[in-house]
Amino acid sequence: MPKLNVSVPHSLEKEEAARRLSYLMDGIKSKYANQVKILEEEFGETSGTFAFKTMGLTIRGTAEVTETDATINCDLPFAAMMVKGRIEKELRASLKKVLG
């Protein structure tokens, strides 16, 4: 399965960056509520796993915040390869916005 890895540096306290990352996830769920079905969402203080289904495709991944960056890793179905660049661009921009 193809991978999507997006990592964005931050200068926040680790806990604050994790809190902001959770806001990003909440925003995605809200914005795409009629297009995305959440299958799994487990987050601890600074890391977690998620899975969702959209347009018949299941995407699974992890999110982790360290002292210096926030990283989201996803396994993409082959059918999503056509939009991988767009997903990566939007995800990176959203991470920069919430961590900036």
C-alpha angles and dihedrals in degrees: 000000000000117000132225116199122181121177124177125185121231138185097210130110108275093245093049091050090050091050091051091047089055088053088055091053091048090050092051091050091049097044095048099031094130093046103041131060113198110224099173136006121170120161131171126186097297108359143035151150132251142180130187139170124226131165089356092304125115117215121190128186154140134245125203135176121203131178090274110026149015118231133192119190122188137182107222125200113241089247089065094057091095090064099034093108092051093048091049093048094049093044093050092048092049092049092050090050096052095040096042 
